[in-house]
Amino acid sequence: MSFLNKFSDGTLRVAYTTLALFCFMYASVIFIQTMFTDRMTSDDCLWIEEVNGKKLEDALLITQILPGGNTDEAGIKDGDILIELGGQKFKSSLEAQKILNSFDAGEMIKYKVLRGTEVIETEVKVYKVFNALFLIFSLLGFGFLFIGHIVGYSKPKELTSQLFFFLGCAAVCGFVNVGQMNIPLMSNPILIVSTIGMMLFFPLFLHFFYHIQLKENSDTGN
């Protein structure tokens, strides 16, 4: 990262702050959506789009029903085919999940399922999920960014500071997708930022500590 040293300390500080603000706002939007405005709704079962390797058309296979859970109590069985949710059709599991997320905790949602040749209608009580894994990694990412910005701002031309700053940016952007159940990583072009963050985090992490080790060995040799 020696090319960064061509710029003045002031220019680097402005650049670091701008990038840190972008990463903070990006992660904050996903955090607010996942934990508050678009919190995931669950019905105690899993939906998959394929049966025996063949993709279902406008339907989902219901499987892994939690014994004693809400879907189980509604009379739905493993292997039933979900064809309508809350009176709405859907084309994918993502679209079906968005429909499910639009309902509040405790609401009864009408499910229309196909069991063999029989169409069955029933109601399932849903609830909102508290995503503890997402919360932990998101807060960890925000912590990385906060400390990384302080370190980078204090010594903008030092390689260790630069590595730790970019490590913080990668962490906050990538970690907001850990434990993410609402949306697949590549379902939204904006989330490519999270992909880049996760891809850069581990190389930066290794480079940061490898550089420290080399520096310690060099100091010891002297």
Secondary structure, DSSP 8 states (H G I E B T S, - for coil): -GGGGGS-HHHHHHHHHHHHHHHHHHHHHHHHIIIIIT--EE-SSEEESEETTEE-SS-EEEE---TTSHHHHTT--TT-EEEEETTB--SSHHHHHHHHHTS-TT-EEEEEEEETTEEEEEEEE-EE---HHHHHHHHHHHHHHHHHHHHHHHSTT-HHHHHHHHHHHHHHHHHTTTT--SS-TTSSGGGHHHHHHHHHHHHHHHHHHHHHHHHHHHHHH-
